[in-house]
Amino acid sequence: MNILFVSAEAYPYIKTGGLGDVVGSLPEALSQPPFNHSVKILLPAYRQIKIQFDDLDLVAELGNPFGFGAMRLLQGKRGNKGACCLLLECDVLFDRDGGPYIDTAGRDHPDNAERFAALCWTGAVITQYGGLIGWQPDLVHAHDWQAGLLPAYLKAWGMRYPPVVFTIHNLQFTGAFEHAQYSRTCLPESLYHMEGLEYFGRYSMLKAGIVYSDWLTTVSPTYAREIQTPAYGCGLEGLLSNSRHKLDGILNGVDYSVWNPESDTYLAQNYDVSTASEGKTANKRALQKLLGLDPVADQPLFGVVSRLSEQKGLDLLVSCVEHLMASDAQLCLLGSGDPLLEKTFTLLAQQYPGRIATTIGYEEALSHQLQAGCDFLFVPSRFEPCGLTQLYALRYGTIPLVRRTGGLADTVSDADDTTSADQTSPSDFQAQTGIVFGDASPAALSAAIKRAITLYDDPQRMIEVRRAAMRQDFSWKTAAEDYVRLYSMLVSPDMRPER
């Protein structure tokens, strides 16, 4: 098949979170044996992306359909890997400082509605006029709200084929904008109604993807169930429940060519399951030295690699810091986000020198070093569509301490957690691989910390859990197989969409 991915980010070009990791890895898995599909990724031509290519070929002039600048389609490929990139070039939209969604002051770009409408329009044009680039997609895979308008354009144009798969990575980000901006999308008013794009008096790009795509996926089975409930549905739970006939949860995977302690070039010492004790000790020592933590080998080191937000449950961790410090543990944190949480963790590092280290921002090397050097990784999320840091932690033998929600419930097992008898997952867990707690409360997290320290104080049990964690396989191969089955069903003649 020819498969077109449409996304606002993809690793290694640009990444703000799990979306970038997924769109960077899944196309590569699909384009390699045994699948060998032809995959192209459509991305905005951000300034940060364009400078990473030595050669970019102009493949199509798209004119100025929105009236805010000429648009061009460029093409490039990274090394010998299978998927190539299509870049939507429009300097007035994408050639600027800041990140893909926010400016240098941390505010949303005021024209995000126009920027990602242009991306969706371009994806829709490619699906219908593949002759522009000499490559006709058999299927489109659109990702998150930034790509949600793509099937709406196909609906507006009366186009029934090719089918569109829409993946919800995080329902909390609905891509909602004021109705006054709707006319700038060049979509007809006939799509602006309760059963269409209207969302509490505004219009939602994510809702457009849900309504007009031919199939929906989320990034874990549990999250697919959760978003059909008021607690997690963001006002879209009714629509999602009514769409459950076309909704699947497919668990994200991990690119083990990038996240593998046996070959990771960022580490002080590489290791595998058989040498994990020595390797973890060496990397813990190196991490402590790097971050200015006390060089102690017999105290548990807890880590955080996360966006700092209430969703991620980091405020719960703040409430438990005194308990953590009273237990003679250490804490290192890498992340950014909520200014109050950034300030709080920075002050905590000053309050507990040698015990707490805080790094505001994101550093790829440090994220790998932290995974290898820590004993435990906190992921106390209030909700978590999938989560990737706990999957990295499992491979590095760092025991995840997670809340039972979304993809965390699907990937981390706790044999000692008597409250998880109703837990469902892609497979039956046979061994403890982490510490799992239920309530999103400081008391529940504090109890989980106590259990982690008890585990740490039992070296033999700690080795057993670490080995079980490292033997888990969350490679992209399984996820790719699930997507290929879905794609094959949708492109069959019997499944031609009635968009």
C-alpha positions in Angstrom: 0.0 0.0 0.0 0.9 3.7 -0.4 0.2 5.2 3.0 0.3 8.9 3.7 0.9 10.0 7.3 -0.2 13.6 8.3 1.2 15.1 11.5 2.4 18.2 13.1 5.6 16.5 14.4 7.8 13.5 13.9 11.1 12.4 15.6 13.9 13.1 14.9 12.9 16.3 13.1 10.7 17.9 15.7 9.1 16.5 18.8 7.2 17.8 21.8 6.0 14.4 23.2 4.7 11.0 22.3 3.1 12.1 19.1 6.5 12.9 17.6 7.8 9.5 18.7 5.0 7.6 17.2 5.0 9.4 13.8 8.8 9.0 13.8 8.7 5.2 14.4 5.5 3.7 13.0 6.1 4.7 9.4 9.6 3.2 9.5 8.2 -0.1 10.9 5.6 -0.2 8.1 8.2 0.6 5.4 10.6 -2.2 6.5 10.3 -6.0 6.1 8.1 -7.8 6.5 5.6 -5.1 5.5 7.5 -3.1 2.8 4.7 -0.5 2.4 5.5 2.8 0.7 5.0 5.5 3.4 5.3 9.3 3.2 5.0 11.7 6.1 3.5 15.1 5.5 4.8 17.7 8.0 4.9 21.5 8.2 8.1 22.9 6.9 9.1 24.5 10.2 12.4 26.4 10.1 13.8 23.7 12.5 13.0 20.9 10.1 14.2 22.5 6.8 17.7 23.0 8.1 18.1 19.3 8.8 17.9 18.3 5.1 20.8 18.7 2.8 18.6 18.3 -0.2 14.9 19.2 -0.6 13.2 18.8 -4.0 10.3 21.0 -5.0 7.5 18.6 -6.1 4.5 20.9 -6.4 3.4 24.5 -6.4 0.1 24.7 -4.4 -0.7 28.4 -5.0 -2.2 30.6 -2.4 -5.6 29.0 -1.7 -6.1 30.6 1.8 -4.8 34.1 0.8 -2.1 34.3 3.4 0.9 33.2 1.4 2.2 30.9 -1.4 2.3 27.2 -0.5 4.8 24.7 -1.9 5.4 21.0 -1.4 8.9 19.8 -0.8 10.3 16.3 -0.5 13.3 14.9 1.3 14.5 11.6 2.8 16.6 10.9 5.9 19.5 8.5 5.2 18.6 5.0 4.0 15.4 4.6 6.0 12.2 3.8 4.3 9.8 6.7 4.9 10.3 10.0 3.2 9.0 13.4 4.2 6.7 15.8 2.3 7.1 19.3 3.8 4.4 22.0 3.4 6.4 25.2 2.9 4.7 28.5 3.6 7.1 30.9 5.3 4.4 33.2 6.7 3.0 30.2 8.6 6.0 28.1 9.6 9.3 30.0 9.2 9.4 31.5 12.7 11.0 31.2 16.1 9.4 29.1 18.9 8.0 25.6 18.8 5.4 24.0 16.6 2.5 25.3 18.7 3.8 28.0 21.0 6.0 31.1 20.6 9.2 31.9 22.5 7.1 33.5 25.3 5.1 30.2 25.8 1.9 31.4 24.2 0.0 29.7 21.4 0.8 31.0 18.0 -2.3 33.2 17.2 -2.7 31.7 13.8 -2.6 28.0 14.7 -6.1 27.6 13.2 -4.8 28.7 9.8 -1.5 26.9 10.1 -3.0 23.5 10.6 -5.9 24.0 8.3 -3.3 24.5 5.6 -1.6 21.3 6.6 -4.9 19.4 6.4 -5.9 20.9 3.1 -2.6 19.9 1.6 -3.0 16.3 2.9 -6.5 16.2 1.3 -5.1 17.6 -2.0 -2.4 14.9 -2.1 -5.0 12.2 -1.5 -7.0 13.3 -4.5 -4.3 14.5 -6.8 -1.4 12.2 -6.2 -0.3 12.9 -9.7 1.2 16.2 -8.3 3.9 14.1 -6.7 3.7 10.9 -8.8 2.4 8.9 -5.9 -1.2 8.2 -5.1 -2.1 7.2 -1.4 -4.2 4.2 -0.9 -4.9 5.3 2.7 -4.3 8.3 4.9 -3.4 8.1 8.6 -4.0 11.5 10.3 -2.7 12.2 13.8 -4.3 14.3 16.5 -6.2 17.6 16.2 -3.6 19.2 14.0 -4.6 16.8 11.2 -8.3 16.5 12.1 -9.7 18.7 9.3 -8.3 16.5 6.6 -11.4 14.2 6.3 -13.6 17.3 6.6 -12.1 18.7 3.4 -12.8 15.3 1.7 -16.4 15.4 3.0 -16.8 19.0 1.7 -15.4 18.0 -1.7 -17.6 14.9 -2.0 -14.6 12.6 -2.1 -15.2 9.1 -0.9 -11.8 7.5 -1.3 -9.1 6.9 0.0 -10.1 5.9 3.6 -8.8 8.0 6.5 -7.7 6.6 9.8 -7.6 9.2 12.6 -5.5 8.5 15.7 -6.3 10.4 19.0 -3.1 10.7 20.9 -4.6 13.0 23.7 -8.3 13.9 23.7 -7.6 16.8 26.1 -6.2 18.8 23.2 -9.3 19.4 21.1 -8.0 22.0 18.6 -10.9 24.2 19.4 -11.1 27.7 17.9 -13.6 30.6 17.8 -16.3 30.4 15.2 -15.1 33.8 13.8 -12.0 31.9 12.6 -13.9 29.2 10.8 -14.2 31.1 7.5 -10.4 31.0 7.3 -10.5 27.2 6.9 -12.3 27.5 3.5 -14.8 24.9 4.7 -18.5 25.4 4.1 -20.8 26.5 6.8 -22.8 23.4 6.1 -20.3 21.4 8.2 -20.6 23.7 11.2 -23.4 22.0 13.3 -23.7 19.8 16.3 -23.2 16.6 14.3 -20.3 18.2 12.5 -17.5 20.5 13.7 -19.4 22.6 16.2 -18.1 22.2 19.7 -19.6 24.2 22.6 -20.0 27.3 20.4 -16.6 26.9 18.7 -15.3 24.5 16.1 -13.0 21.6 16.9 -10.4 20.1 14.6 -10.2 17.0 16.7 -14.0 16.6 16.5 -13.8 16.9 12.8 -11.4 13.9 12.7 -13.7 11.9 14.9 -16.8 12.6 12.8 -15.5 12.4 9.3 -12.8 9.8 9.4 -13.5 6.2 8.4 -11.8 4.6 11.4 -10.6 5.9 14.8 -7.7 4.6 16.9 -6.3 5.6 20.3 -2.9 4.7 21.6 -4.0 2.1 24.1 -7.0 -0.2 24.6 -7.8 1.1 28.1 -7.7 4.7 26.9 -10.2 3.8 24.1 -12.6 2.7 26.8 -11.9 5.6 29.1 -12.7 8.4 26.6 -16.2 7.0 26.2 -16.9 8.1 29.8 -17.6 11.6 31.2 -14.5 11.4 33.4 -12.2 11.3 30.4 -14.3 12.3 27.4 -13.8 16.1 27.4 -17.4 16.6 26.3 -17.0 14.2 23.4 -17.8 11.0 25.3 -21.3 10.7 23.7 -19.9 11.0 20.2 -17.1 8.6 20.9 -19.5 6.1 22.5 -21.7 6.3 19.4 -18.6 5.8 17.2 -17.3 2.8 19.1 -18.1 0.6 16.1 -15.2 2.3 14.4 -12.9 2.8 17.4 -9.9 0.6 18.3 -7.2 1.0 20.9 -3.8 0.0 19.5 -0.9 0.2 22.0 2.0 2.4 21.0 5.4 0.7 20.5 9.0 1.6 21.2 11.8 2.0 18.7 14.4 -0.3 20.3 17.1 0.9 17.9 16.9 4.2 19.8 15.9 3.0 23.3 18.1 0.0 24.1 20.6 -0.1 27.0 22.7 -2.6 25.1 23.7 -0.1 22.4 22.7 3.4 23.8 25.6 5.7 23.1 24.5 8.2 25.7 25.2 5.8 28.6 28.3 5.5 30.8 28.1 1.8 30.5 26.0 -0.5 28.3 24.2 -3.5 29.7 21.6 -6.2 29.1 19.4 -8.4 31.3 22.3 -10.5 32.5 24.6 -7.5 33.3 21.9 -5.1 34.5 23.0 -4.9 38.1 26.5 -3.8 37.2 25.3 -1.6 34.4 22.7 0.2 36.5 25.2 0.8 39.2 27.7 2.4 36.8 25.0 4.6 35.2 23.6 5.6 38.6 27.0 6.7 39.7 27.5 8.7 36.5 24.1 10.3 36.7 24.6 11.4 40.3 27.9 13.0 39.4 26.4 14.7 36.4 23.5 16.2 38.4 25.4 17.0 41.6 23.6 14.4 43.7 25.3 12.8 46.6 27.4 9.8 45.4 25.5 7.1 47.4 25.0 3.6 46.0 22.6 2.2 48.7 19.8 4.8 48.5 17.0 4.5 45.9 17.1 7.1 43.1 13.7 8.1 41.7 13.4 9.8 38.3 10.9 11.9 36.4 10.9 12.6 32.6 7.7 14.4 31.9 5.8 17.4 30.8 5.1 19.2 34.1 1.3 19.4 34.4 -1.6 18.4 36.5 -2.5 15.7 33.9 0.8 14.1 34.6 0.1 14.1 38.4 3.3 16.0 39.2 1.4 18.0 41.8 0.8 14.7 43.7 4.5 14.1 43.7 5.1 17.6 45.2 2.9 16.6 48.1 5.0 13.4 48.6 8.5 14.9 48.5 8.9 15.1 52.3 8.0 11.4 52.6 10.5 10.7 49.8 13.2 12.7 51.6 12.4 11.1 54.9 13.0 7.7 53.3 16.6 8.6 52.4 15.8 8.6 48.7 17.0 10.8 45.9 15.0 12.4 43.1 16.0 13.8 39.7 13.6 15.5 37.4 13.7 16.5 33.7 10.8 18.4 32.3 9.0 21.6 31.6 5.5 23.0 31.4 3.4 24.6 34.1 5.5 27.6 35.4 4.3 27.0 39.0 5.5 23.3 38.9 8.8 24.4 37.3 9.4 26.9 40.1 8.3 24.4 42.8 10.7 21.7 41.7 13.5 24.2 41.2 13.0 25.4 44.8 12.9 21.8 46.1 16.3 21.2 44.5 17.6 24.2 46.3 16.0 23.0 49.6 17.5 19.6 49.3 20.9 19.9 47.7 22.5 16.6 46.9 19.1 14.9 47.2 17.0 16.5 44.5 18.2 17.6 41.0 15.8 19.5 38.7 16.5 20.2 35.0 13.9 22.4 33.4 13.6 21.7 29.6 14.2 18.6 27.6 17.6 17.0 26.8 17.6 13.8 24.7 20.9 12.6 26.2 19.8 13.3 29.8 16.5 11.5 29.2 18.5 8.3 28.3 20.9 8.7 31.1 18.1 9.2 33.6 16.4 6.0 32.4 19.6 4.0 32.8 20.7 5.6 36.1 17.5 5.6 38.1 16.0 2.8 40.2 12.4 3.9 39.8 10.5 6.2 37.4 7.5 8.2 38.5 4.5 8.3 36.1 1.6 9.3 38.4 -0.7 10.5 35.7 -4.3 11.4 36.3 -4.9 10.1 32.8 -2.4 8.8 30.2 -3.5 7.8 26.7 -0.5 5.5 26.3 2.7 6.8 27.8 6.2 6.0 26.5 8.5 6.8 29.3 7.3 3.8 31.3 8.0 1.6 28.2 11.5 3.0 28.0 11.9 2.4 31.8 10.9 -1.2 31.4 13.6 -1.8 28.8 16.3 -0.1 30.9 15.4 -2.0 34.1 14.1 1.1 35.8 11.0 0.1 37.7 7.9 2.2 36.7 5.8 3.6 39.5 2.5 4.4 37.7 -1.1 5.1 38.3 -3.6 2.6 36.9 -5.0 4.4 33.9 -4.8 4.3 30.1 -1.7 2.8 28.6 -0.1 2.6 32.0 -2.6 0.0 33.0 -2.0 -1.9 29.8 1.8 -2.0 30.1 2.8 -2.2 33.7 1.9 -5.1 36.0 2.0 -5.3 39.8 1.6 -8.8 41.3 1.4 -7.2 44.7 -1.5 -4.9 43.8 -4.6 -6.6 45.1 -6.9 -3.8 43.8 -6.2 -4.5 40.1 -8.1 -7.8 39.7 -10.3 -6.1 37.1 -7.4 -4.9 35.1 -7.5 -5.8 31.4 -4.5 -5.6 29.0 -3.3 -6.9 25.7 -1.9 -10.0 27.4 -2.1 -11.7 30.8 0.7 -10.4 33.0 2.8 -13.2 34.4 5.2 -11.3 36.6 5.5 -8.0 38.4 7.2 -5.3 36.3 6.3 -2.2 38.3 4.5 -0.5 41.2 0.9 0.4 40.4 -1.5 2.5 42.5 -5.1 3.5 42.0 -6.4 6.8 43.4 -5.0 10.1 42.1 -4.2 11.2 45.6 -1.1 12.0 47.6 -2.0 9.2 50.1 -2.1 6.6 47.3 1.1 7.8 45.8 2.8 7.9 49.2 1.7 4.3 49.8 3.2 3.3 46.4 6.5 5.0 47.3 6.6 3.0 50.5 6.1 -0.2 48.5 8.9 0.8 46.1 11.3 1.4 48.9 10.4 -1.9 50.5 11.1 -3.5 47.1 14.5 -1.7 46.9 15.4 -3.0 50.3 15.0 -6.6 49.1 17.9 -6.9 46.5 16.9 -10.4 45.2 13.3 -9.4 44.6 14.5 -6.1 43.0 16.6 -8.2 40.6 13.6 -10.4 39.7 11.3 -7.5 39.0 14.0 -5.7 37.0 14.6 -8.8 34.8 10.9 -9.2 34.3 10.6 -5.6 33.2 13.5 -5.8 30.8 12.1 -8.9 29.1 8.9 -7.2 28.1 8.5 -6.6 24.4 6.7 -3.5 23.3 8.4 -3.2 19.9 6.7 -1.5 17.0 6.3 -4.9 15.2 3.1 -5.8 17.1 1.6 -2.4 16.7 2.5 -2.3 13.0 0.8 -5.7 12.5 -2.4 -4.4 14.1 -2.3 -1.3 11.9 -1.7 -3.3 8.7 -4.7 -5.5 9.4 -6.8 -2.4 9.9 -5.5 -0.7 6.8 -6.1 -3.9 4.7 -9.7 -4.0 5.9 -10.3 -0.4 5.0 -8.9 -0.5 1.5 -10.8 -3.6 0.5 -13.6 -2.9 -2.0 -16.3 -4.0 0.5 -15.2 -1.3 2.9 -15.2 1.7 0.6 -16.3 4.6 2.9 -19.7 6.3 2.7 -18.2 9.6 3.7 
